[in-house]
Each structure stands twice: as structure tokens, then as C-alpha cells.
Amino acid sequence: MSTAAHRSGCPINLSLEVFGDRWSLIILRDMMFGGRRHFRELLTRSEEGISSNILADRLKMLLDEGMITKTDDPSHKQKAVYSLTEKSIALVPIFAHLGAWGRRYLPVSEELSIRAQLLEEGGPALWDQFMAELRELHLGEPAKREGPTVAEQLQAAYEKVLARQAAKTRR
């Protein structure tokens, strides 16, 4: 994009032009934290209920901006696999801060905020580990790790909250 296509050269404005709409960060969130890599997964497994035409539009925009890549799925001729780029993976600390802010000031649900809590508590060391895991998964870069991945830890915490909530409702 040329400079003339932007409202201003302000870094906050330019960033918001890339992912400041209602859906772009949600799609990136679902790819990062939900492991969703196919159109159908992004469409049907979103908590927020994105429509197919909006999803297609935002995926195209994210592709055009270099936030994601799209390749043919080797297991299915009519499917594509979407992958995060380094540009998107670098947003992990921003997601952690957004989650922390949301937990502090908005009426979040326990099950949907547990990952944000763990990211906030884990701080930059956990974010770096998670970004290394995302680079391995999406970019093919080898990651060094011991024990469960950050993604596995976040998912286990989410499932633990769900199990505890289910046990409460059975009483």
C-alpha cells in the first residue's frame, strides 16, 4: 500500500488499518489459541459467530497484509491451510495485554478468560515460548521445549475450568 492510501503515518493508525476491524484479531486469535487453520473451522468454531462472507473478506485482507499465508491442504484437494506469519506471531504480547486489560475492566467469563490469566501471569517468558511454538507450527522453525507446550497448558486450564463448572451444575 502506498502512503497516500493511509489516513496518516501514525503507527497506531497504521496498525489499526491492518487489524482494527471487528473480526481480524478474532480470526488471528482463533488461529493462535484455537489451532484453527481451515476456513470451515474458523467459520463454525468461532464463539462470536462470524458470517462466511465476512470471514472470506477478512482472510483475503489478512493475506494481502502478509499476516497469514494460504497453502493447499495435502490431505484434501478442495481445502486450504492458513498459517500465521511472523508479523502475526509478533502480536502474542499484544493479545496478552488485551486479555489482561479485558479481565481487569470488562465482564469476562471465567472459562474464556483463563488463557488470558495464564498469559498475564506467565509474562514475557511464556509469550516467547508460545511464539516459538507458533513459529514451529506455522513456519516450520524447530522449537526447543520441555514438557507440555504452552498451547497444551492453556487448553488444559480451559478444560479444568469447564469441568469444575460442570461439576457445580450437577450438584
C-alpha positions as CSV (number, residue, x, y, z in Angstrom):
1,M,0.0,0.0,0.0
2,S,1.2,3.5,-0.7
3,T,1.4,6.2,1.9
4,A,-1.4,8.0,0.1
5,A,-3.8,5.1,0.8
6,H,-3.4,5.6,4.6
7,R,-5.1,8.2,6.8
8,S,-1.8,9.1,8.4
9,G,1.7,7.8,9.1
10,C,0.9,7.3,12.8
11,P,2.0,3.8,13.9
12,I,-1.2,3.3,15.9
13,N,-3.4,4.4,12.9
14,L,-1.4,2.2,10.5
15,S,-1.8,-0.8,12.9
16,L,-5.5,-0.2,13.3
17,E,-5.9,-0.1,9.5
18,V,-4.5,-3.7,9.4
19,F,-6.3,-5.3,12.3
20,G,-8.6,-2.7,13.8
21,D,-11.9,-4.0,12.5
22,R,-14.2,-6.2,14.5
23,W,-13.1,-9.6,13.1
24,S,-9.4,-9.6,12.1
25,L,-8.0,-10.0,15.6
26,I,-10.6,-12.6,16.4
27,I,-9.5,-14.7,13.3
28,L,-5.9,-14.3,14.4
29,R,-6.8,-15.3,18.0
30,D,-8.6,-18.4,16.8
31,M,-5.6,-19.4,14.7
32,M,-3.2,-18.7,17.5
33,F,-5.0,-20.0,20.5
34,G,-7.6,-22.3,19.0
35,G,-5.4,-24.0,16.4
36,R,-7.9,-23.3,13.7
37,R,-6.2,-23.5,10.2
38,H,-9.1,-24.2,7.8
39,F,-11.9,-21.9,6.6
40,R,-14.6,-24.3,8.0
41,E,-13.0,-24.4,11.4
42,L,-12.7,-20.6,11.6
43,L,-16.4,-20.3,10.5
44,T,-18.1,-22.9,12.7
45,R,-15.9,-22.9,15.8
46,S,-15.9,-19.1,16.5
47,E,-17.6,-18.1,19.8
48,E,-18.6,-14.9,18.1
49,G,-20.4,-16.3,15.0
50,I,-18.7,-14.7,12.0
51,S,-20.5,-15.0,8.7
52,S,-18.9,-16.8,5.8
53,N,-18.7,-13.7,3.6
54,I,-17.1,-11.6,6.3
55,L,-14.6,-14.4,7.1
56,A,-13.7,-14.7,3.4
57,D,-13.2,-10.9,3.2
58,R,-11.0,-10.8,6.3
59,L,-8.9,-13.8,5.3
60,K,-8.2,-12.1,2.0
61,M,-7.3,-8.8,3.8
62,L,-5.0,-10.7,6.2
63,L,-3.4,-12.5,3.3
64,D,-2.9,-9.2,1.4
65,E,-1.4,-7.6,4.5
66,G,1.1,-10.5,5.0
67,M,-0.5,-11.5,8.3
68,I,-1.3,-15.1,7.2
69,T,-0.4,-17.4,4.3
70,K,-2.6,-19.9,2.4
71,T,-1.4,-23.2,1.0
72,D,-3.2,-26.2,-0.5
73,D,-4.1,-28.8,2.1
74,P,-2.2,-32.0,1.0
75,S,-4.9,-34.2,2.7
76,H,-7.9,-32.7,0.8
77,K,-7.8,-31.1,-2.7
78,Q,-10.6,-28.6,-2.0
79,K,-9.2,-27.3,1.3
80,A,-6.6,-24.7,2.1
81,V,-4.5,-24.4,5.2
82,Y,-4.0,-20.9,6.7
83,S,-0.8,-20.2,8.6
84,L,0.3,-17.3,10.7
85,T,3.3,-15.3,9.6
86,E,6.0,-13.8,11.8
87,K,4.1,-10.5,11.5
88,S,1.1,-12.2,13.2
89,I,3.1,-14.2,15.7
90,A,4.6,-11.0,17.0
91,L,1.1,-10.0,18.2
92,V,1.2,-12.5,21.1
93,P,2.3,-9.9,23.6
94,I,-0.5,-7.6,22.3
95,F,-3.0,-10.4,22.8
96,A,-1.7,-10.9,26.3
97,H,-2.1,-7.3,27.2
98,L,-5.5,-7.1,25.6
99,G,-6.6,-10.1,27.6
100,A,-5.2,-8.7,30.8
101,W,-7.0,-5.4,30.2
102,G,-10.2,-7.1,29.4
103,R,-10.0,-9.3,32.5
104,R,-9.5,-6.2,34.6
105,Y,-12.2,-3.9,33.2
106,L,-14.8,-6.0,31.4
107,P,-17.4,-8.7,32.4
108,V,-15.4,-11.7,31.1
109,S,-16.4,-15.3,31.7
110,E,-14.1,-17.5,33.7
111,E,-13.7,-20.2,31.1
112,L,-12.9,-17.7,28.3
113,S,-10.5,-15.6,30.4
114,I,-8.4,-18.4,31.9
115,R,-6.0,-18.4,29.0
116,A,-5.6,-14.6,29.3
117,Q,-4.9,-15.0,33.0
118,L,-2.2,-17.6,32.4
119,L,-0.6,-15.4,29.7
120,E,-0.6,-12.4,32.0
121,E,0.9,-14.5,34.9
122,G,3.5,-16.1,32.6
123,G,4.7,-12.8,31.3
124,P,7.3,-12.3,28.5
125,A,9.0,-15.7,29.1
126,L,5.8,-17.6,28.5
127,W,5.0,-15.3,25.5
128,D,8.4,-16.0,24.0
129,Q,7.9,-19.8,24.5
130,F,4.4,-19.6,22.9
131,M,5.7,-17.6,19.9
132,A,8.5,-20.2,19.4
133,E,5.8,-22.9,19.3
134,L,3.7,-20.9,16.8
135,R,6.8,-20.5,14.6
136,E,7.3,-24.2,14.7
137,L,3.7,-25.0,13.8
138,H,3.1,-22.3,11.2
139,L,6.6,-21.5,9.9
140,G,8.3,-24.9,10.3
141,E,11.0,-23.5,12.6
142,P,12.2,-26.0,15.2
143,A,11.4,-25.1,18.8
144,K,13.1,-26.2,21.9
145,R,10.8,-27.2,24.7
146,E,10.5,-29.5,27.7
147,G,7.2,-30.8,29.0
148,P,3.8,-29.7,27.6
149,T,3.5,-26.9,25.1
150,V,2.1,-23.5,26.1
151,A,-0.9,-24.3,23.9
152,E,-1.4,-27.6,25.8
153,Q,-1.2,-25.8,29.1
154,L,-3.7,-23.2,28.0
155,Q,-6.1,-25.8,26.8
156,A,-5.7,-27.9,29.9
157,A,-6.5,-24.9,32.1
158,Y,-9.6,-24.1,30.0
159,E,-10.8,-27.7,30.2
160,K,-10.2,-27.7,34.0
161,V,-12.5,-24.6,34.4
162,L,-15.2,-26.3,32.2
163,A,-15.0,-29.5,34.3
164,R,-15.3,-27.5,37.5
165,Q,-18.2,-25.5,36.2
166,A,-19.9,-28.7,35.0
167,A,-19.4,-30.4,38.4
168,K,-21.0,-27.3,40.1
169,T,-24.1,-27.5,37.9
170,R,-24.6,-31.2,38.6
171,R,-24.8,-30.6,42.3
